[in-house]
Amino acid sequence: MEKSTVKTLRIVSEQFDGKVKLSIQDSGPGIEQHQLSTIFEPFYTTKSGSGLGLGLSISKEIIQSFSGILTAQSNSKQGAEFIITLNGNSVS
């Protein structure tokens, strides 16, 4: 019988200094450090043969259209975290 691996997704929201911060963190394999600077570029993908590599670039454009910021941080093999920060006025 195969050993079960527990996977988690943690979502936290907070409000500070008139801003709203949403943090989405997973327990997956993480993102290699050398990839963090390119993951938001259109057509960037690590999937061979599938995926267009547009999801994160489109997400970033949508968040920026609300004067927000989308960032990512990760430690290899320790999951990834995406952080969305919006001005409180843009989310009313």
PDB file of N, CA, C and O in Angstrom:
ATOM      1  N   MET A   1       0.836  -1.180   0.000  1.00  0.00           N
ATOM      2  CA  MET A   1       0.000   0.000   0.000  1.00  0.00           C
ATOM      3  C   MET A   1       0.885   1.249   0.000  1.00  0.00           C
ATOM      4  O   MET A   1       1.882   1.307   0.719  1.00  0.00           O
ATOM      5  N   GLU A   2       0.520   2.239  -0.801  1.00  0.00           N
ATOM      6  CA  GLU A   2       1.299   3.458  -0.946  1.00  0.00           C
ATOM      7  C   GLU A   2       1.070   4.399   0.232  1.00  0.00           C
ATOM      8  O   GLU A   2      -0.050   4.522   0.730  1.00  0.00           O
ATOM      9  N   LYS A   3       2.129   5.057   0.671  1.00  0.00           N
ATOM     10  CA  LYS A   3       2.050   5.994   1.785  1.00  0.00           C
ATOM     11  C   LYS A   3       1.281   7.247   1.361  1.00  0.00           C
ATOM     12  O   LYS A   3       1.537   7.794   0.288  1.00  0.00           O
ATOM     13  N   SER A   4       0.350   7.702   2.187  1.00  0.00           N
ATOM     14  CA  SER A   4      -0.450   8.879   1.900  1.00  0.00           C
ATOM     15  C   SER A   4       0.339  10.147   2.249  1.00  0.00           C
ATOM     16  O   SER A   4       0.985  10.222   3.294  1.00  0.00           O
ATOM     17  N   THR A   5       0.273  11.128   1.366  1.00  0.00           N
ATOM     18  CA  THR A   5       0.920  12.409   1.609  1.00  0.00           C
ATOM     19  C   THR A   5      -0.161  13.461   1.803  1.00  0.00           C
ATOM     20  O   THR A   5      -1.038  13.627   0.955  1.00  0.00           O
ATOM     21  N   VAL A   6      -0.094  14.164   2.917  1.00  0.00           N
ATOM     22  CA  VAL A   6      -1.069  15.208   3.204  1.00  0.00           C
ATOM     23  C   VAL A   6      -0.645  16.485   2.479  1.00  0.00           C
ATOM     24  O   VAL A   6       0.493  16.935   2.608  1.00  0.00           O
ATOM     25  N   LYS A   7      -1.568  17.058   1.721  1.00  0.00           N
ATOM     26  CA  LYS A   7      -1.318  18.310   1.023  1.00  0.00           C
ATOM     27  C   LYS A   7      -2.224  19.374   1.615  1.00  0.00           C
ATOM     28  O   LYS A   7      -3.387  19.114   1.924  1.00  0.00           O
ATOM     29  N   THR A   8      -1.688  20.563   1.769  1.00  0.00           N
ATOM     30  CA  THR A   8      -2.478  21.629   2.377  1.00  0.00           C
ATOM     31  C   THR A   8      -2.481  22.872   1.508  1.00  0.00           C
ATOM     32  O   THR A   8      -1.557  23.112   0.731  1.00  0.00           O
ATOM     33  N   LEU A   9      -3.528  23.649   1.651  1.00  0.00           N
ATOM     34  CA  LEU A   9      -3.661  24.949   1.023  1.00  0.00           C
ATOM     35  C   LEU A   9      -4.123  25.893   2.124  1.00  0.00           C
ATOM     36  O   LEU A   9      -5.166  25.681   2.742  1.00  0.00           O
ATOM     37  N   ARG A  10      -3.339  26.929   2.362  1.00  0.00           N
ATOM     38  CA  ARG A  10      -3.634  27.873   3.447  1.00  0.00           C
ATOM     39  C   ARG A  10      -3.936  29.228   2.818  1.00  0.00           C
ATOM     40  O   ARG A  10      -3.138  29.749   2.040  1.00  0.00           O
ATOM     41  N   ILE A  11      -5.084  29.791   3.158  1.00  0.00           N
ATOM     42  CA  ILE A  11      -5.490  31.097   2.645  1.00  0.00           C
ATOM     43  C   ILE A  11      -5.721  32.020   3.832  1.00  0.00           C
ATOM     44  O   ILE A  11      -6.508  31.716   4.727  1.00  0.00           O
ATOM     45  N   VAL A  12      -5.026  33.147   3.826  1.00  0.00           N
ATOM     46  CA  VAL A  12      -5.126  34.097   4.930  1.00  0.00           C
ATOM     47  C   VAL A  12      -5.377  35.482   4.350  1.00  0.00           C
ATOM     48  O   VAL A  12      -4.720  35.888   3.392  1.00  0.00           O
ATOM     49  N   SER A  13      -6.325  36.204   4.930  1.00  0.00           N
ATOM     50  CA  SER A  13      -6.548  37.591   4.519  1.00  0.00           C
ATOM     51  C   SER A  13      -6.354  38.485   5.733  1.00  0.00           C
ATOM     52  O   SER A  13      -6.656  38.110   6.866  1.00  0.00           O
ATOM     53  N   GLU A  14      -5.844  39.673   5.462  1.00  0.00           N
ATOM     54  CA  GLU A  14      -5.680  40.648   6.538  1.00  0.00           C
ATOM     55  C   GLU A  14      -5.803  42.051   5.971  1.00  0.00           C
ATOM     56  O   GLU A  14      -5.600  42.279   4.779  1.00  0.00           O
ATOM     57  N   GLN A  15      -6.139  42.982   6.848  1.00  0.00           N
ATOM     58  CA  GLN A  15      -6.272  44.372   6.456  1.00  0.00           C
ATOM     59  C   GLN A  15      -5.295  45.183   7.295  1.00  0.00           C
ATOM     60  O   GLN A  15      -5.224  45.008   8.512  1.00  0.00           O
ATOM     61  N   PHE A  16      -4.540  46.072   6.647  1.00  0.00           N
ATOM     62  CA  PHE A  16      -3.587  46.923   7.356  1.00  0.00           C
ATOM     63  C   PHE A  16      -3.342  48.187   6.548  1.00  0.00           C
ATOM     64  O   PHE A  16      -3.325  48.137   5.318  1.00  0.00           O
ATOM     65  N   ASP A  17      -3.154  49.304   7.208  1.00  0.00           N
ATOM     66  CA  ASP A  17      -2.818  50.580   6.560  1.00  0.00           C
ATOM     67  C   ASP A  17      -3.671  50.864   5.328  1.00  0.00           C
ATOM     68  O   ASP A  17      -3.150  51.352   4.325  1.00  0.00           O
ATOM     69  N   GLY A  18      -4.957  50.574   5.379  1.00  0.00           N
ATOM     70  CA  GLY A  18      -5.835  50.832   4.248  1.00  0.00           C
ATOM     71  C   GLY A  18      -5.668  49.868   3.087  1.00  0.00           C
ATOM     72  O   GLY A  18      -6.192  50.112   2.000  1.00  0.00           O
ATOM     73  N   LYS A  19      -4.954  48.791   3.299  1.00  0.00           N
ATOM     74  CA  LYS A  19      -4.733  47.792   2.250  1.00  0.00           C
ATOM     75  C   LYS A  19      -5.312  46.451   2.681  1.00  0.00           C
ATOM     76  O   LYS A  19      -5.534  46.203   3.867  1.00  0.00           O
ATOM     77  N   VAL A  20      -5.549  45.601   1.703  1.00  0.00           N
ATOM     78  CA  VAL A  20      -6.012  44.242   1.942  1.00  0.00           C
ATOM     79  C   VAL A  20      -4.955  43.303   1.373  1.00  0.00           C
ATOM     80  O   VAL A  20      -4.513  43.467   0.236  1.00  0.00           O
ATOM     81  N   LYS A  21      -4.559  42.327   2.168  1.00  0.00           N
ATOM     82  CA  LYS A  21      -3.537  41.360   1.741  1.00  0.00           C
ATOM     83  C   LYS A  21      -4.150  39.964   1.785  1.00  0.00           C
ATOM     84  O   LYS A  21      -4.738  39.559   2.788  1.00  0.00           O
ATOM     85  N   LEU A  22      -4.001  39.246   0.692  1.00  0.00           N
ATOM     86  CA  LEU A  22      -4.472  37.872   0.589  1.00  0.00           C
ATOM     87  C   LEU A  22      -3.269  36.987   0.300  1.00  0.00           C
ATOM     88  O   LEU A  22      -2.559  37.189  -0.685  1.00  0.00           O
ATOM     89  N   SER A  23      -3.048  36.012   1.160  1.00  0.00           N
ATOM     90  CA  SER A  23      -1.911  35.103   1.002  1.00  0.00           C
ATOM     91  C   SER A  23      -2.445  33.699   0.735  1.00  0.00           C
ATOM     92  O   SER A  23      -3.279  33.191   1.484  1.00  0.00           O
ATOM     93  N   ILE A  24      -1.957  33.079  -0.335  1.00  0.00           N
ATOM     94  CA  ILE A  24      -2.348  31.716  -0.696  1.00  0.00           C
ATOM     95  C   ILE A  24      -1.071  30.878  -0.686  1.00  0.00           C
ATOM     96  O   ILE A  24      -0.158  31.113  -1.477  1.00  0.00           O
ATOM     97  N   GLN A  25      -1.018  29.905   0.211  1.00  0.00           N
ATOM     98  CA  GLN A  25       0.203  29.115   0.395  1.00  0.00           C
ATOM     99  C   GLN A  25      -0.132  27.635   0.295  1.00  0.00           C
ATOM    100  O   GLN A  25      -1.137  27.179   0.840  1.00  0.00           O
ATOM    101  N   ASP A  26       0.730  26.875  -0.418  1.00  0.00           N
ATOM    102  CA  ASP A  26       0.498  25.436  -0.534  1.00  0.00           C
ATOM    103  C   ASP A  26       1.692  24.661   0.002  1.00  0.00           C
ATOM    104  O   ASP A  26       2.738  25.231   0.313  1.00  0.00           O
ATOM    105  N   SER A  27       1.512  23.365   0.101  1.00  0.00           N
ATOM    106  CA  SER A  27       2.583  22.493   0.608  1.00  0.00           C
ATOM    107  C   SER A  27       3.159  21.632  -0.507  1.00  0.00           C
ATOM    108  O   SER A  27       3.678  20.543  -0.260  1.00  0.00           O
ATOM    109  N   GLY A  28       3.063  22.127  -1.733  1.00  0.00           N
ATOM    110  CA  GLY A  28       3.544  21.387  -2.895  1.00  0.00           C
ATOM    111  C   GLY A  28       5.060  21.401  -3.012  1.00  0.00           C
ATOM    112  O   GLY A  28       5.766  21.698  -2.049  1.00  0.00           O
ATOM    113  N   PRO A  29       5.553  21.076  -4.208  1.00  0.00           N
ATOM    114  CA  PRO A  29       7.001  20.962  -4.405  1.00  0.00           C
ATOM    115  C   PRO A  29       7.730  22.301  -4.446  1.00  0.00           C
ATOM    116  O   PRO A  29       8.960  22.328  -4.428  1.00  0.00           O
ATOM    117  N   GLY A  30       7.003  23.400  -4.500  1.00  0.00           N
ATOM    118  CA  GLY A  30       7.641  24.710  -4.535  1.00  0.00           C
ATOM    119  C   GLY A  30       8.066  25.103  -5.935  1.00  0.00           C
ATOM    120  O   GLY A  30       7.853  24.373  -6.903  1.00  0.00           O
ATOM    121  N   ILE A  31       8.667  26.266  -6.017  1.00  0.00           N
ATOM    122  CA  ILE A  31       9.135  26.823  -7.284  1.00  0.00           C
ATOM    123  C   ILE A  31      10.628  27.051  -7.142  1.00  0.00           C
ATOM    124  O   ILE A  31      11.086  27.620  -6.151  1.00  0.00           O
ATOM    125  N   GLU A  32      11.371  26.614  -8.112  1.00  0.00           N
ATOM    126  CA  GLU A  32      12.822  26.817  -8.084  1.00  0.00           C
ATOM    127  C   GLU A  32      13.125  28.318  -8.088  1.00  0.00           C
ATOM    128  O   GLU A  32      12.445  29.090  -8.763  1.00  0.00           O
ATOM    129  N   GLN A  33      14.138  28.722  -7.341  1.00  0.00           N
ATOM    130  CA  GLN A  33      14.491  30.136  -7.222  1.00  0.00           C
ATOM    131  C   GLN A  33      14.737  30.792  -8.582  1.00  0.00           C
ATOM    132  O   GLN A  33      14.327  31.933  -8.797  1.00  0.00           O
ATOM    133  N   HIS A  34      15.392  30.097  -9.488  1.00  0.00           N
ATOM    134  CA  HIS A  34      15.683  30.692 -10.796  1.00  0.00           C
ATOM    135  C   HIS A  34      14.423  30.888 -11.642  1.00  0.00           C
ATOM    136  O   HIS A  34      14.454  31.625 -12.627  1.00  0.00           O
ATOM    137  N   GLN A  35      13.315  30.237 -11.270  1.00  0.00           N
ATOM    138  CA  GLN A  35      12.064  30.392 -12.010  1.00  0.00           C
ATOM    139  C   GLN A  35      11.207  31.534 -11.471  1.00  0.00           C
ATOM    140  O   GLN A  35      10.348  32.047 -12.188  1.00  0.00           O
ATOM    141  N   LEU A  36      11.425  31.935 -10.237  1.00  0.00           N
ATOM    142  CA  LEU A  36      10.579  32.964  -9.626  1.00  0.00           C
ATOM    143  C   LEU A  36      10.575  34.269 -10.413  1.00  0.00           C
ATOM    144  O   LEU A  36       9.559  34.964 -10.444  1.00  0.00           O
ATOM    145  N   SER A  37      11.675  34.609 -11.040  1.00  0.00           N
ATOM    146  CA  SER A  37      11.736  35.880 -11.776  1.00  0.00           C
ATOM    147  C   SER A  37      11.013  35.809 -13.125  1.00  0.00           C
ATOM    148  O   SER A  37      10.813  36.844 -13.761  1.00  0.00           O
ATOM    149  N   THR A  38      10.621  34.621 -13.572  1.00  0.00           N
ATOM    150  CA  THR A  38      10.000  34.492 -14.898  1.00  0.00           C
ATOM    151  C   THR A  38       8.584  33.922 -14.882  1.00  0.00           C
ATOM    152  O   THR A  38       7.942  33.872 -15.931  1.00  0.00           O
ATOM    153  N   ILE A  39       8.082  33.495 -13.741  1.00  0.00           N
ATOM    154  CA  ILE A  39       6.778  32.813 -13.729  1.00  0.00           C
ATOM    155  C   ILE A  39       5.613  33.693 -14.159  1.00  0.00           C
ATOM    156  O   ILE A  39       4.578  33.174 -14.576  1.00  0.00           O
ATOM    157  N   PHE A  40       5.757  35.016 -14.069  1.00  0.00           N
ATOM    158  CA  PHE A  40       4.672  35.917 -14.466  1.00  0.00           C
ATOM    159  C   PHE A  40       4.773  36.358 -15.922  1.00  0.00           C
ATOM    160  O   PHE A  40       3.919  37.106 -16.398  1.00  0.00           O
ATOM    161  N   GLU A  41       5.800  35.907 -16.635  1.00  0.00           N
ATOM    162  CA  GLU A  41       5.950  36.267 -18.047  1.00  0.00           C
ATOM    163  C   GLU A  41       4.969  35.455 -18.905  1.00  0.00           C
ATOM    164  O   GLU A  41       4.775  34.262 -18.671  1.00  0.00           O
ATOM    165  N   PRO A  42       4.351  36.114 -19.906  1.00  0.00           N
ATOM    166  CA  PRO A  42       3.431  35.378 -20.788  1.00  0.00           C
ATOM    167  C   PRO A  42       4.137  34.211 -21.475  1.00  0.00           C
ATOM    168  O   PRO A  42       5.281  34.327 -21.917  1.00  0.00           O
ATOM    169  N   PHE A  43       3.440  33.104 -21.552  1.00  0.00           N
ATOM    170  CA  PHE A  43       3.868  31.876 -22.233  1.00  0.00           C
ATOM    171  C   PHE A  43       4.968  31.109 -21.498  1.00  0.00           C
ATOM    172  O   PHE A  43       5.513  30.146 -22.037  1.00  0.00           O
ATOM    173  N   TYR A  44       5.300  31.526 -20.272  1.00  0.00           N
ATOM    174  CA  TYR A  44       6.287  30.762 -19.507  1.00  0.00           C
ATOM    175  C   TYR A  44       5.587  29.557 -18.887  1.00  0.00           C
ATOM    176  O   TYR A  44       4.573  29.710 -18.206  1.00  0.00           O
ATOM    177  N   THR A  45       6.113  28.382 -19.116  1.00  0.00           N
ATOM    178  CA  THR A  45       5.557  27.174 -18.524  1.00  0.00           C
ATOM    179  C   THR A  45       6.664  26.158 -18.286  1.00  0.00           C
ATOM    180  O   THR A  45       7.674  26.143 -18.989  1.00  0.00           O
ATOM    181  N   THR A  46       6.461  25.325 -17.300  1.00  0.00           N
ATOM    182  CA  THR A  46       7.394  24.222 -17.045  1.00  0.00           C
ATOM    183  C   THR A  46       6.779  22.911 -17.485  1.00  0.00           C
ATOM    184  O   THR A  46       7.405  21.855 -17.387  1.00  0.00           O
ATOM    185  N   LYS A  47       5.538  22.982 -17.976  1.00  0.00           N
ATOM    186  CA  LYS A  47       4.824  21.784 -18.400  1.00  0.00           C
ATOM    187  C   LYS A  47       5.116  21.489 -19.861  1.00  0.00           C
ATOM    188  O   LYS A  47       4.821  22.296 -20.742  1.00  0.00           O
ATOM    189  N   SER A  48       5.680  20.361 -20.097  1.00  0.00           N
ATOM    190  CA  SER A  48       5.993  19.949 -21.460  1.00  0.00           C
ATOM    191  C   SER A  48       4.736  19.421 -22.140  1.00  0.00           C
ATOM    192  O   SER A  48       4.123  18.467 -21.661  1.00  0.00           O
ATOM    193  N   GLY A  49       4.352  20.034 -23.251  1.00  0.00           N
ATOM    194  CA  GLY A  49       3.229  19.533 -24.032  1.00  0.00           C
ATOM    195  C   GLY A  49       1.857  19.975 -23.570  1.00  0.00           C
ATOM    196  O   GLY A  49       0.873  19.692 -24.253  1.00  0.00           O
ATOM    197  N   SER A  50       1.748  20.659 -22.436  1.00  0.00           N
ATOM    198  CA  SER A  50       0.425  21.115 -22.002  1.00  0.00           C
ATOM    199  C   SER A  50       0.549  22.470 -21.325  1.00  0.00           C
ATOM    200  O   SER A  50       1.608  22.832 -20.813  1.00  0.00           O
ATOM    201  N   GLY A  51      -0.515  23.187 -21.330  1.00  0.00           N
ATOM    202  CA  GLY A  51      -0.521  24.507 -20.721  1.00  0.00           C
ATOM    203  C   GLY A  51       0.070  25.550 -21.641  1.00  0.00           C
ATOM    204  O   GLY A  51       1.045  25.293 -22.348  1.00  0.00           O
ATOM    205  N   LEU A  52      -0.526  26.729 -21.628  1.00  0.00           N
ATOM    206  CA  LEU A  52      -0.048  27.810 -22.474  1.00  0.00           C
ATOM    207  C   LEU A  52       0.903  28.748 -21.738  1.00  0.00           C
ATOM    208  O   LEU A  52       1.611  29.531 -22.371  1.00  0.00           O
ATOM    209  N   GLY A  53       0.926  28.675 -20.411  1.00  0.00           N
ATOM    210  CA  GLY A  53       1.781  29.579 -19.657  1.00  0.00           C
ATOM    211  C   GLY A  53       1.217  30.983 -19.566  1.00  0.00           C
ATOM    212  O   GLY A  53       1.967  31.957 -19.499  1.00  0.00           O
ATOM    213  N   LEU A  54      -0.108  31.090 -19.563  1.00  0.00           N
ATOM    214  CA  LEU A  54      -0.733  32.408 -19.501  1.00  0.00           C
ATOM    215  C   LEU A  54      -1.423  32.695 -18.161  1.00  0.00           C
ATOM    216  O   LEU A  54      -1.728  33.852 -17.870  1.00  0.00           O
ATOM    217  N   GLY A  55      -1.668  31.692 -17.363  1.00  0.00           N
ATOM    218  CA  GLY A  55      -2.456  31.854 -16.144  1.00  0.00           C
ATOM    219  C   GLY A  55      -1.916  32.897 -15.189  1.00  0.00           C
ATOM    220  O   GLY A  55      -2.659  33.782 -14.765  1.00  0.00           O
ATOM    221  N   LEU A  56      -0.641  32.817 -14.840  1.00  0.00           N
ATOM    222  CA  LEU A  56      -0.083  33.767 -13.881  1.00  0.00           C
ATOM    223  C   LEU A  56       0.078  35.162 -14.474  1.00  0.00           C
ATOM    224  O   LEU A  56      -0.103  36.157 -13.773  1.00  0.00           O
ATOM    225  N   SER A  57       0.418  35.244 -15.762  1.00  0.00           N
ATOM    226  CA  SER A  57       0.570  36.576 -16.362  1.00  0.00           C
ATOM    227  C   SER A  57      -0.791  37.279 -16.449  1.00  0.00           C
ATOM    228  O   SER A  57      -0.878  38.484 -16.214  1.00  0.00           O
ATOM    229  N   ILE A  58      -1.836  36.546 -16.781  1.00  0.00           N
ATOM    230  CA  ILE A  58      -3.182  37.131 -16.825  1.00  0.00           C
ATOM    231  C   ILE A  58      -3.638  37.522 -15.419  1.00  0.00           C
ATOM    232  O   ILE A  58      -4.224  38.587 -15.227  1.00  0.00           O
ATOM    233  N   SER A  59      -3.370  36.661 -14.444  1.00  0.00           N
ATOM    234  CA  SER A  59      -3.732  36.971 -13.058  1.00  0.00           C
ATOM    235  C   SER A  59      -3.066  38.258 -12.601  1.00  0.00           C
ATOM    236  O   SER A  59      -3.702  39.112 -11.983  1.00  0.00           O
ATOM    237  N   LYS A  60      -1.783  38.393 -12.907  1.00  0.00           N
ATOM    238  CA  LYS A  60      -1.051  39.595 -12.506  1.00  0.00           C
ATOM    239  C   LYS A  60      -1.631  40.833 -13.178  1.00  0.00           C
ATOM    240  O   LYS A  60      -1.763  41.875 -12.537  1.00  0.00           O
ATOM    241  N   GLU A  61      -1.979  40.737 -14.464  1.00  0.00           N
ATOM    242  CA  GLU A  61      -2.571  41.880 -15.174  1.00  0.00           C
ATOM    243  C   GLU A  61      -3.908  42.287 -14.559  1.00  0.00           C
ATOM    244  O   GLU A  61      -4.183  43.477 -14.412  1.00  0.00           O
ATOM    245  N   ILE A  62      -4.732  41.319 -14.203  1.00  0.00           N
ATOM    246  CA  ILE A  62      -6.029  41.626 -13.585  1.00  0.00           C
ATOM    247  C   ILE A  62      -5.824  42.338 -12.253  1.00  0.00           C
ATOM    248  O   ILE A  62      -6.476  43.346 -11.978  1.00  0.00           O
ATOM    249  N   ILE A  63      -4.929  41.821 -11.436  1.00  0.00           N
ATOM    250  CA  ILE A  63      -4.672  42.431 -10.125  1.00  0.00           C
ATOM    251  C   ILE A  63      -4.096  43.831 -10.290  1.00  0.00           C
ATOM    252  O   ILE A  63      -4.457  44.734  -9.536  1.00  0.00           O
ATOM    253  N   GLN A  64      -3.204  44.029 -11.266  1.00  0.00           N
ATOM    254  CA  GLN A  64      -2.640  45.353 -11.520  1.00  0.00           C
ATOM    255  C   GLN A  64      -3.702  46.329 -12.014  1.00  0.00           C
ATOM    256  O   GLN A  64      -3.600  47.529 -11.758  1.00  0.00           O
ATOM    257  N   SER A  65      -4.729  45.831 -12.724  1.00  0.00           N
ATOM    258  CA  SER A  65      -5.796  46.711 -13.201  1.00  0.00           C
ATOM    259  C   SER A  65      -6.591  47.313 -12.036  1.00  0.00           C
ATOM    260  O   SER A  65      -7.280  48.318 -12.206  1.00  0.00           O
ATOM    261  N   PHE A  66      -6.491  46.696 -10.860  1.00  0.00           N
ATOM    262  CA  PHE A  66      -7.104  47.218  -9.641  1.00  0.00           C
ATOM    263  C   PHE A  66      -6.064  47.912  -8.761  1.00  0.00           C
ATOM    264  O   PHE A  66      -6.274  48.089  -7.561  1.00  0.00           O
ATOM    265  N   SER A  67      -4.937  48.304  -9.372  1.00  0.00           N
ATOM    266  CA  SER A  67      -3.815  48.945  -8.666  1.00  0.00           C
ATOM    267  C   SER A  67      -3.246  48.047  -7.577  1.00  0.00           C
ATOM    268  O   SER A  67      -2.775  48.527  -6.546  1.00  0.00           O
ATOM    269  N   GLY A  68      -3.293  46.755  -7.812  1.00  0.00           N
ATOM    270  CA  GLY A  68      -2.774  45.793  -6.850  1.00  0.00           C
ATOM    271  C   GLY A  68      -1.428  45.231  -7.252  1.00  0.00           C
ATOM    272  O   GLY A  68      -0.899  45.538  -8.320  1.00  0.00           O
ATOM    273  N   ILE A  69      -0.892  44.414  -6.387  1.00  0.00           N
ATOM    274  CA  ILE A  69       0.406  43.785  -6.594  1.00  0.00           C
ATOM    275  C   ILE A  69       0.256  42.288  -6.363  1.00  0.00           C
ATOM    276  O   ILE A  69      -0.384  41.863  -5.401  1.00  0.00           O
ATOM    277  N   LEU A  70       0.850  41.489  -7.251  1.00  0.00           N
ATOM    278  CA  LEU A  70       0.897  40.034  -7.090  1.00  0.00           C
ATOM    279  C   LEU A  70       2.362  39.624  -7.040  1.00  0.00           C
ATOM    280  O   LEU A  70       3.133  39.921  -7.953  1.00  0.00           O
ATOM    281  N   THR A  71       2.736  38.944  -5.973  1.00  0.00           N
ATOM    282  CA  THR A  71       4.109  38.464  -5.834  1.00  0.00           C
ATOM    283  C   THR A  71       4.087  36.984  -5.470  1.00  0.00           C
ATOM    284  O   THR A  71       3.064  36.439  -5.056  1.00  0.00           O
ATOM    285  N   ALA A  72       5.236  36.358  -5.634  1.00  0.00           N
ATOM    286  CA  ALA A  72       5.375  34.942  -5.281  1.00  0.00           C
ATOM    287  C   ALA A  72       6.686  34.749  -4.541  1.00  0.00           C
ATOM    288  O   ALA A  72       7.678  35.431  -4.801  1.00  0.00           O
ATOM    289  N   GLN A  73       6.667  33.808  -3.618  1.00  0.00           N
ATOM    290  CA  GLN A  73       7.893  33.409  -2.939  1.00  0.00           C
ATOM    291  C   GLN A  73       7.825  31.913  -2.699  1.00  0.00           C
ATOM    292  O   GLN A  73       6.744  31.335  -2.581  1.00  0.00           O
ATOM    293  N   SER A  74       8.988  31.298  -2.629  1.00  0.00           N
ATOM    294  CA  SER A  74       9.004  29.853  -2.496  1.00  0.00           C
ATOM    295  C   SER A  74      10.370  29.370  -2.044  1.00  0.00           C
ATOM    296  O   SER A  74      11.401  29.983  -2.320  1.00  0.00           O
ATOM    297  N   ASN A  75      10.339  28.267  -1.350  1.00  0.00           N
ATOM    298  CA  ASN A  75      11.538  27.505  -1.057  1.00  0.00           C
ATOM    299  C   ASN A  75      11.335  26.155  -1.720  1.00  0.00           C
ATOM    300  O   ASN A  75      10.311  25.502  -1.516  1.00  0.00           O
ATOM    301  N   SER A  76      12.302  25.744  -2.505  1.00  0.00           N
ATOM    302  CA  SER A  76      12.190  24.483  -3.217  1.00  0.00           C
ATOM    303  C   SER A  76      11.821  23.351  -2.260  1.00  0.00           C
ATOM    304  O   SER A  76      12.411  23.210  -1.188  1.00  0.00           O
ATOM    305  N   LYS A  77      10.851  22.561  -2.660  1.00  0.00           N
ATOM    306  CA  LYS A  77      10.341  21.412  -1.913  1.00  0.00           C
ATOM    307  C   LYS A  77       9.614  21.781  -0.614  1.00  0.00           C
ATOM    308  O   LYS A  77       9.345  20.910   0.214  1.00  0.00           O
ATOM    309  N   GLN A  78       9.296  23.067  -0.436  1.00  0.00           N
ATOM    310  CA  GLN A  78       8.576  23.494   0.767  1.00  0.00           C
ATOM    311  C   GLN A  78       7.322  24.298   0.440  1.00  0.00           C
ATOM    312  O   GLN A  78       6.803  25.010   1.299  1.00  0.00           O
ATOM    313  N   GLY A  79       6.838  24.192  -0.773  1.00  0.00           N
ATOM    314  CA  GLY A  79       5.626  24.896  -1.147  1.00  0.00           C
ATOM    315  C   GLY A  79       5.896  26.282  -1.694  1.00  0.00           C
ATOM    316  O   GLY A  79       7.034  26.749  -1.731  1.00  0.00           O
ATOM    317  N   ALA A  80       4.828  26.924  -2.117  1.00  0.00           N
ATOM    318  CA  ALA A  80       4.904  28.267  -2.681  1.00  0.00           C
ATOM    319  C   ALA A  80       3.850  29.134  -2.022  1.00  0.00           C
ATOM    320  O   ALA A  80       2.856  28.640  -1.490  1.00  0.00           O
ATOM    321  N   GLU A  81       4.088  30.440  -2.069  1.00  0.00           N
ATOM    322  CA  GLU A  81       3.126  31.390  -1.530  1.00  0.00           C
ATOM    323  C   GLU A  81       2.946  32.517  -2.537  1.00  0.00           C
ATOM    324  O   GLU A  81       3.919  33.099  -3.016  1.00  0.00           O
ATOM    325  N   PHE A  82       1.696  32.815  -2.849  1.00  0.00           N
ATOM    326  CA  PHE A  82       1.351  33.940  -3.708  1.00  0.00           C
ATOM    327  C   PHE A  82       0.651  34.968  -2.839  1.00  0.00           C
ATOM    328  O   PHE A  82      -0.240  34.632  -2.059  1.00  0.00           O
ATOM    329  N   ILE A  83       1.061  36.227  -2.977  1.00  0.00           N
ATOM    330  CA  ILE A  83       0.522  37.292  -2.145  1.00  0.00           C
ATOM    331  C   ILE A  83      -0.083  38.365  -3.038  1.00  0.00           C
ATOM    332  O   ILE A  83       0.574  38.900  -3.932  1.00  0.00           O
ATOM    333  N   ILE A  84      -1.346  38.666  -2.775  1.00  0.00           N
ATOM    334  CA  ILE A  84      -2.061  39.721  -3.487  1.00  0.00           C
ATOM    335  C   ILE A  84      -2.271  40.862  -2.504  1.00  0.00           C
ATOM    336  O   ILE A  84      -2.816  40.661  -1.419  1.00  0.00           O
ATOM    337  N   THR A  85      -1.836  42.066  -2.885  1.00  0.00           N
ATOM    338  CA  THR A  85      -2.035  43.241  -2.044  1.00  0.00           C
ATOM    339  C   THR A  85      -2.826  44.266  -2.841  1.00  0.00           C
ATOM    340  O   THR A  85      -2.441  44.637  -3.949  1.00  0.00           O
ATOM    341  N   LEU A  86      -3.935  44.719  -2.266  1.00  0.00           N
ATOM    342  CA  LEU A  86      -4.811  45.692  -2.913  1.00  0.00           C
ATOM    343  C   LEU A  86      -5.040  46.880  -1.979  1.00  0.00           C
ATOM    344  O   LEU A  86      -5.061  46.727  -0.758  1.00  0.00           O
ATOM    345  N   ASN A  87      -5.209  48.059  -2.566  1.00  0.00           N
ATOM    346  CA  ASN A  87      -5.622  49.208  -1.768  1.00  0.00           C
ATOM    347  C   ASN A  87      -7.048  48.945  -1.310  1.00  0.00           C
ATOM    348  O   ASN A  87      -7.862  48.425  -2.074  1.00  0.00           O
ATOM    349  N   GLY A  88      -7.353  49.298  -0.076  1.00  0.00           N
ATOM    350  CA  GLY A  88      -8.688  49.069   0.474  1.00  0.00           C
ATOM    351  C   GLY A  88      -9.784  49.680  -0.363  1.00  0.00           C
ATOM    352  O   GLY A  88     -10.884  49.133  -0.430  1.00  0.00           O
ATOM    353  N   ASN A  89      -9.506  50.822  -1.014  1.00  0.00           N
ATOM    354  CA  ASN A  89     -10.499  51.494  -1.851  1.00  0.00           C
ATOM    355  C   ASN A  89     -10.842  50.718  -3.096  1.00  0.00           C
ATOM    356  O   ASN A  89     -11.950  50.851  -3.614  1.00  0.00           O
ATOM    357  N   SER A  90      -9.902  49.891  -3.604  1.00  0.00           N
ATOM    358  CA  SER A  90     -10.135  49.186  -4.869  1.00  0.00           C
ATOM    359  C   SER A  90     -10.956  47.914  -4.686  1.00  0.00           C
ATOM    360  O   SER A  90     -11.327  47.281  -5.674  1.00  0.00           O
ATOM    361  N   VAL A  91     -11.249  47.524  -3.443  1.00  0.00           N
ATOM    362  CA  VAL A  91     -11.998  46.287  -3.216  1.00  0.00           C
ATOM    363  C   VAL A  91     -13.389  46.537  -2.636  1.00  0.00           C
ATOM    364  O   VAL A  91     -14.044  45.589  -2.202  1.00  0.00           O
ATOM    365  N   SER A  92     -13.856  47.783  -2.618  1.00  0.00           N
ATOM    366  CA  SER A  92     -15.181  48.057  -2.067  1.00  0.00           C
ATOM    367  C   SER A  92     -16.273  47.560  -2.957  1.00  0.00           C
ATOM    368  O   SER A  92     -17.451  47.714  -2.633  1.00  0.00           O
TER     369      SER A  92
END
